[in-house]
């Protein structure tokens, strides 16, 4: 991607946000959008660019700014706050939790012991609400623990507030202002108050799609090398058990393409979803989570497939189910990944590699579904999917082109197959916790996170209950 194309992308995104807030003016304490020119918005040509300029007030300041409130972002914010940093967390939805809450993925994968104190606190609070399956054994004997995802949204909110994290909900990340040294000086966010600036000493990209890195013009990668296809998405369709007479609704005649035969079903997993409830997780392949139009098409396709699949269960298997809707956001396994100081590879996982700067431990198998079909097919055969415990190095959280940017969660620096294991919620929480500690240490020294000693991060992680040994 050329620098000019990155400039165009940033301008286009800013212009789109500005359209919803036309006429809004700031009067004091603003930062000027560095990519824009002065004057009112104007169209240069029908297919070129829109140039615009406005003063954006610096409304928020922090030691550490976390962009994205999934499990990695929550863990990063909580860990940084416990380390004494002033923390702001930006989340585009009404609740934090990402795929685990808005995506309807009500299930922890991997080992739920030894993931560090933030994850321990989350599970402990869920247990107080009797909202998580009991712990029975270590991975792989127990590889999943289901929970009530609506309760998790509340638990995460309260945990963040107890830690003193400033939450900005319903707030979209718009752009990153970076200087020639790769230092992000401010982020532009937009909520109901209009475009505003957030300044921080350190930033953590937990967006899942590496939005901060991409908007700053830093190098990213995505998908498989040959064609860029990402790991497939999944939509969650919720049903509740009712009396047979209340089941439904089936698709009306002439609507979509009702599925009449089990062989025609896409990959569908039936998960528990509370008393008298289930979730149908349906594979939706071949869409791009980093592209506006493609992601829109994925949501549309997901809801269509959900109704087609539900029709099969109602009409063919005669399930006494009532449709309770789909998750507000489709579940995304892969977006864009930053290019970090180190790119974790599938060979590292297969070797069970340890690193001097290892800050998280991965356990889950290589869970890479084929990205170009909708059936239950995998990239690798069954006998090649198991990996031993491995470590993730701090260098894979350091964004190569950024002087004060870390990345955690599914946008960290890894190849696609390594990501297919490390993307699970437990490992993302460990990465987030490490990123939060590292960012807080770097903020305290007003410097690049590369200047901190990884041994200090490891020591704090272990003191806070993380298991790093292999």
C-alpha positions as a printed Julia matrix, in Angstrom:
470×3 Matrix{Float64}:
   0.0     0.0    0.0
   1.52    3.35  -0.99
   1.79    6.35   1.3
  -0.53    8.31  -1.03
  -3.14    5.55  -0.81
  -2.91    5.6    3.0
  -3.39    9.37   2.91
  -6.46    8.89   0.72
  -7.89    6.28   3.1
  -7.44    8.53   6.11
  -9.02   11.49   4.3
 -11.94    9.41   3.13
 -12.61    8.09   6.63
 -12.37   11.53   8.17
 -14.68   12.91   5.5
 -17.24   10.22   6.2
 -17.22   11.03   9.91
 -17.41   14.73   9.18
 -20.52   14.26   7.06
 -22.49   13.26  10.12
 -21.34   16.3   12.03
 -21.44   18.99   9.36
 -21.43   22.48  10.75
 -19.95   21.43  14.07
 -17.26   23.86  15.15
 -14.73   23.83  17.94
 -13.69   27.1   19.49
 -10.78   26.4   21.85
  -7.91   24.05  22.55
  -7.97   22.12  19.29
  -5.6    20.17  17.09
  -5.56   20.67  13.35
  -6.02   17.6   11.16
  -2.55   17.29   9.69
  -3.67   15.75   6.4
  -6.27   18.39   5.53
  -6.1    21.8    3.92
  -7.81   24.92   5.16
 -11.26   25.95   4.05
 -14.67   24.35   3.85
 -15.19   20.82   2.52
 -15.12   20.75  -1.26
 -15.26   18.06  -3.91
 -12.31   18.24  -6.32
 -13.89   15.87  -8.82
 -16.58   13.22  -8.88
 -14.16   10.37  -8.21
 -11.24   12.07  -6.48
 -11.14   13.15  -2.84
 -12.93   15.49  -0.47
 -10.62   17.87   1.34
 -11.78   19.34   4.59
 -10.43   20.98   7.7
 -11.7    21.63  11.19
 -10.34   22.35  14.62
 -10.88   19.32  16.87
 -10.84   19.92  20.63
  -8.46   17.91  22.79
 -11.14   16.55  25.07
  -9.31   13.59  26.65
  -5.79   13.04  27.94
  -4.29    9.89  29.4
  -1.1     8.02  30.09
  -2.44    5.02  28.16
  -5.2     5.03  25.56
  -6.7     1.66  24.64
  -8.63    1.59  21.38
 -11.08   -1.31  21.26
 -12.91   -2.86  24.2
 -12.82   -6.58  23.49
 -11.29   -8.99  25.99
  -7.78   -7.86  24.99
  -8.69   -4.19  25.36
 -10.43   -4.67  28.7
  -7.46   -6.65  30.02
  -5.01   -4.02  28.76
  -6.96   -1.17  30.33
  -7.37   -2.95  33.67
  -3.7    -3.95  33.84
  -2.47   -0.47  32.93
  -4.77    1.12  35.51
  -3.58   -1.26  38.23
  -0.04   -0.22  37.29
  -0.9     3.36  38.17
  -1.6     4.76  34.7
  -4.45    7.09  33.78
  -6.36    5.07  31.2
  -9.0     5.85  28.6
 -10.76    2.98  26.8
 -12.56    3.7   23.51
 -15.31    1.28  22.45
 -17.66    1.67  19.48
 -20.53   -0.36  20.95
 -22.66    0.15  24.05
 -20.8    -2.56  25.95
 -17.28   -3.9   26.15
 -16.39   -7.52  25.49
 -16.25   -7.51  21.69
 -17.0   -10.88  20.13
 -17.69  -12.36  23.57
 -20.64  -10.01  24.15
 -21.78   -8.15  21.03
 -20.67  -11.08  18.89
 -22.54  -13.58  21.06
 -19.51  -15.85  21.53
 -20.47  -16.95  25.05
 -17.57  -19.34  25.5
 -13.99  -19.17  26.77
 -11.6   -21.41  24.82
  -8.33  -22.73  26.14
  -7.24  -22.97  29.77
  -9.08  -20.65  32.15
  -6.53  -20.99  34.95
  -3.19  -19.19  35.05
  -4.17  -16.46  32.62
  -3.37  -13.61  35.02
  -5.23  -11.54  37.55
  -7.46   -9.66  35.12
  -8.92  -12.84  33.67
  -9.14  -14.3   37.18
 -11.15  -11.26  38.29
 -13.5   -11.61  35.31
 -14.16  -15.28  36.0
 -14.55  -14.68  39.75
 -17.24  -12.06  39.1
 -19.05  -14.35  36.64
 -19.0   -17.06  39.3
 -20.63  -14.69  41.79
 -23.53  -14.39  39.34
 -23.54  -18.16  38.71
 -23.02  -17.2   35.07
 -20.1   -19.4   33.99
 -19.63  -23.15  33.76
 -17.52  -24.58  36.6
 -13.82  -25.26  36.16
 -13.27  -29.02  36.02
  -9.87  -29.68  34.52
  -6.94  -28.06  32.74
  -6.76  -27.81  28.95
  -7.16  -29.99  26.91
  -9.34  -32.11  29.21
 -11.6   -29.05  29.54
 -11.16  -26.89  26.46
 -14.2   -24.6   26.8
 -16.28  -22.87  29.49
 -19.6   -21.36  28.48
 -20.94  -18.26  30.21
 -23.86  -15.82  30.09
 -22.67  -13.17  27.66
 -25.15  -10.53  28.8
 -23.84  -10.92  32.35
 -20.27  -10.67  31.07
 -21.06   -7.25  29.57
 -22.06   -6.0   33.03
 -19.13   -7.68  34.79
 -16.58   -6.1   32.43
 -18.16   -2.67  32.8
 -18.0    -2.8   36.58
 -14.45   -4.15  36.63
 -13.24   -1.29  34.45
 -15.0     1.29  36.59
 -13.57   -0.18  39.81
 -10.1     0.16  38.29
 -10.71    3.83  37.49
 -10.66    3.42  33.7
 -12.42    6.21  31.81
 -14.88    4.59  29.41
 -15.94    6.14  26.11
 -18.79    3.99  24.78
 -20.63    4.55  21.5
 -17.36    6.12  20.38
 -15.81    5.33  17.02
 -12.08    5.55  16.44
 -11.63    7.72  13.35
  -7.98    8.53  12.74
  -4.48    8.57  14.2
  -2.16   11.56  13.97
   1.42   10.28  13.71
   4.62   12.24  13.18
   7.55   11.27  10.97
   9.18    9.4   13.85
   6.21    7.06  14.07
   4.95    8.56  17.3
   1.18    8.9   17.59
   0.44   12.33  18.99
  -3.35   12.03  19.12
  -6.27    9.93  18.01
  -9.46   11.35  16.6
 -12.6     9.73  17.99
 -16.24   10.51  17.29
 -19.27    9.94  19.48
 -22.46   11.88  19.99
 -20.43   14.94  20.96
 -18.83   15.0   17.52
 -15.16   14.61  16.55
 -12.77   14.99  19.49
  -9.07   14.4   20.09
  -7.58   11.94  22.57
  -3.97   12.46  23.54
  -1.89    9.87  25.38
   1.71    8.95  26.01
   1.12    5.36  24.88
  -1.54    3.77  22.67
  -2.68    0.15  22.46
  -4.45   -1.11  19.33
  -7.03   -3.69  20.41
  -9.42   -3.08  17.53
  -9.06   -6.57  16.04
  -8.57   -5.06  12.58
  -5.42   -3.06  13.46
  -7.4     0.13  12.83
  -4.98    2.39  14.69
  -1.95    1.03  12.88
  -3.7     1.21   9.5
  -4.89    4.78  10.0
  -1.39    5.8   11.09
  -0.01    4.35   7.85
   1.95    1.59   9.6
   2.55   -1.75   7.88
  -0.1    -4.45   8.36
  -0.91   -7.8    6.78
  -4.04   -9.91   6.51
  -5.34  -13.21   5.26
  -3.43  -16.07   3.69
  -0.46  -15.15   1.5
  -1.8   -16.43  -1.83
  -5.05  -14.43  -1.96
  -5.54  -12.5    1.29
  -8.62  -14.49   2.31
  -9.22  -14.2    6.05
 -10.29  -16.86   8.5
 -14.08  -17.09   8.08
 -16.56  -15.18  10.2
 -19.49  -16.72  12.09
 -22.92  -15.35  12.9
 -24.67  -16.32  16.14
 -28.41  -16.94  15.88
 -30.26  -17.3   19.2
 -33.24  -19.54  19.84
 -35.29  -20.34  22.95
 -37.12  -23.55  23.65
 -40.91  -23.14  23.55
 -44.04  -25.26  23.23
 -44.24  -26.76  19.71
 -47.23  -24.58  18.83
 -45.12  -21.45  19.48
 -42.08  -22.53  17.42
 -41.0   -20.4   14.47
 -41.14  -18.48  12.38
 -40.29  -20.49   9.25
 -39.38  -18.6    6.1
 -42.45  -17.45   4.16
 -42.87  -18.76   0.63
 -40.62  -16.95  -1.84
 -38.15  -15.72   0.77
 -34.45  -16.58   0.42
 -33.44  -20.21  -0.13
 -34.85  -22.45   2.62
 -32.58  -25.37   3.51
 -34.46  -28.66   3.22
 -31.63  -31.19   3.63
 -28.91  -31.63   6.28
 -26.24  -32.0    3.59
 -27.04  -28.47   2.42
 -26.36  -26.91   5.82
 -23.32  -24.67   6.18
 -21.06  -25.39   9.13
 -23.4   -24.98  12.09
 -22.56  -25.53  15.75
 -25.31  -25.64  18.38
 -24.12  -24.08  21.64
 -25.79  -23.69  25.05
 -27.19  -20.22  25.69
 -28.68  -20.18  29.15
 -31.73  -22.09  30.41
 -34.01  -23.23  27.58
 -31.83  -21.51  25.02
 -29.28  -22.26  22.32
 -27.04  -20.39  19.95
 -26.52  -21.53  16.37
 -23.03  -20.55  15.2
 -23.0   -20.46  11.4
 -19.89  -20.12   9.23
 -19.85  -17.1    6.88
 -16.72  -17.21   4.67
 -15.03  -15.02   2.05
 -15.65  -11.55   3.49
 -13.14   -8.86   4.51
 -13.44   -7.51   8.06
 -11.31   -4.46   7.15
 -13.53   -3.27   4.29
 -16.74   -1.3    4.93
 -18.76   -2.7    2.06
 -17.53   -6.27   2.56
 -18.29   -6.24   6.28
 -21.74   -4.86   5.54
 -22.31   -7.67   3.04
 -21.14  -10.21   5.64
 -23.72   -8.99   8.16
 -26.47   -9.18   5.54
 -25.4   -12.64   4.4
 -25.09  -13.81   8.01
 -28.66  -12.92   8.91
 -29.96  -14.45   5.72
 -28.13  -17.71   6.36
 -29.32  -17.71   9.96
 -32.97  -17.68   8.85
 -32.31  -20.32   6.18
 -30.61  -22.59   8.73
 -33.33  -21.99  11.31
 -35.94  -22.93   8.7
 -34.27  -26.33   8.35
 -34.32  -27.03  12.08
 -37.95  -25.93  12.36
 -39.38  -27.63   9.29
 -37.19  -30.7    8.87
 -36.04  -31.58  12.39
 -39.14  -30.03  14.03
 -37.19  -28.35  16.81
 -39.44  -26.52  19.31
 -37.43  -23.32  18.91
 -38.44  -19.66  18.71
 -36.14  -17.21  16.93
 -34.65  -14.69  19.33
 -32.51  -12.76  16.85
 -28.85  -12.63  15.88
 -25.85  -11.11  17.6
 -25.56   -7.34  16.99
 -22.17   -7.96  15.37
 -20.95  -10.86  13.28
 -18.13  -12.83  14.91
 -14.75  -12.01  13.35
 -11.81  -14.38  13.62
  -9.31  -12.35  11.62
  -9.03   -8.79  10.41
  -5.68   -7.15   9.79
  -2.54   -7.95  11.78
   0.2    -5.47  12.59
   3.73   -6.11  11.41
   5.56   -6.19  14.7
   9.16   -6.36  15.79
   8.65  -10.13  15.63
   6.11  -12.08  13.58
   5.01  -15.19  15.47
   4.87  -18.15  13.07
   3.12  -21.49  13.03
   6.58  -23.1   13.19
   7.12  -21.34  16.55
   3.91  -22.93  17.8
   4.74  -26.38  16.5
   8.13  -26.2   18.2
   6.57  -25.08  21.49
   8.99  -22.19  21.42
   9.9   -20.15  24.49
  11.17  -16.56  24.23
  13.29  -14.45  26.55
  10.56  -11.82  26.31
   7.66  -14.29  26.44
   4.65  -12.54  28.01
   1.76  -14.92  27.24
   1.29  -18.66  26.94
  -0.76  -20.21  24.15
  -2.32  -23.66  24.42
  -5.12  -23.94  21.89
  -4.9   -26.05  18.76
  -4.56  -24.6   15.23
  -8.23  -23.74  14.77
  -8.05  -22.5   11.19
 -11.19  -23.17   9.19
 -10.77  -23.02   5.43
 -11.6   -19.46   4.34
 -13.07  -20.31   0.92
 -16.0   -22.62   1.71
 -18.86  -22.71   4.2
 -18.53  -26.36   5.28
 -16.79  -27.75   8.39
 -13.4   -27.94   6.7
 -10.01  -27.01   8.09
  -6.84  -25.63   6.55
  -4.89  -28.51   8.1
  -5.76  -32.18   8.55
  -6.67  -33.32  12.07
  -3.27  -34.86  12.83
  -1.49  -31.57  12.12
  -3.62  -29.22  14.24
  -2.35  -30.0   17.73
   0.49  -27.85  19.11
   2.38  -27.94  22.42
   2.24  -24.98  24.82
   4.12  -22.0   23.4
   4.96  -18.42  24.32
   4.13  -15.13  22.63
   6.98  -12.61  22.81
   6.53   -8.98  23.8
   8.12   -8.1   20.45
   4.99   -9.42  18.7
   2.99   -6.73  20.5
   5.36   -3.92  19.49
   4.22   -2.32  16.24
   7.31   -2.15  14.06
   6.6     1.31  12.59
   5.23    2.85  15.79
   7.23    4.55  18.54
   4.45    4.43  21.13
   1.98    1.85  19.83
   1.41   -1.72  20.99
  -1.14   -4.19  19.63
  -2.91   -7.0   21.48
  -5.6    -9.5   20.62
  -6.23  -10.83  17.16
  -4.4    -7.92  15.48
  -1.04   -8.76  17.07
   1.93   -9.7   14.86
   1.57  -13.31  13.69
   1.0   -15.36  10.58
  -2.5   -16.66   9.87
  -2.07  -20.16  11.26
  -0.37  -18.91  14.43
  -3.28  -16.49  14.83
  -5.78  -19.33  14.5
  -4.55  -20.61  17.88
  -3.59  -17.39  19.66
  -6.83  -15.54  18.83
  -8.86  -17.35  21.53
 -10.16  -15.2   24.37
  -7.92  -16.55  27.13
  -4.73  -15.9   25.19
  -5.97  -12.49  24.01
  -6.58  -11.56  27.65
  -2.99  -12.5   28.51
  -1.68  -10.42  25.61
  -3.82   -7.47  26.66
  -2.63   -7.66  30.24
   1.0    -7.68  29.1
   0.43   -4.77  26.73
  -1.22   -2.75  29.5
   1.67   -3.34  31.89
   4.25   -2.52  29.21
   2.41    0.65  28.17
   2.13    1.83  31.77
   5.85    1.28  32.32
   6.68    3.12  29.09
   4.31    5.99  29.92
   6.02    6.43  33.26
   9.33    6.88  31.47
   7.83    9.04  28.68
   9.44    6.72  26.17
   9.27    4.01  23.57
   8.05    0.67  24.99
  11.16   -0.88  23.43
  13.2     0.87  26.11
  11.57   -0.96  28.97
  13.0    -4.25  30.19
  10.84   -7.18  29.12
  11.98   -8.95  32.28
  10.1    -6.33  34.31
   6.91   -7.05  32.37
   7.36  -10.79  32.87
   8.0   -10.36  36.58
   4.84   -8.29  37.07
   2.78  -10.75  35.03
   3.92  -13.66  37.19
   3.36  -11.67  40.38
  -0.19  -11.09  39.15
  -0.93  -14.75  38.6
   0.06  -15.43  34.99
   1.65  -18.78  34.14
   4.37  -18.32  31.55
   6.37  -21.53  31.93
   6.04  -24.21  29.27
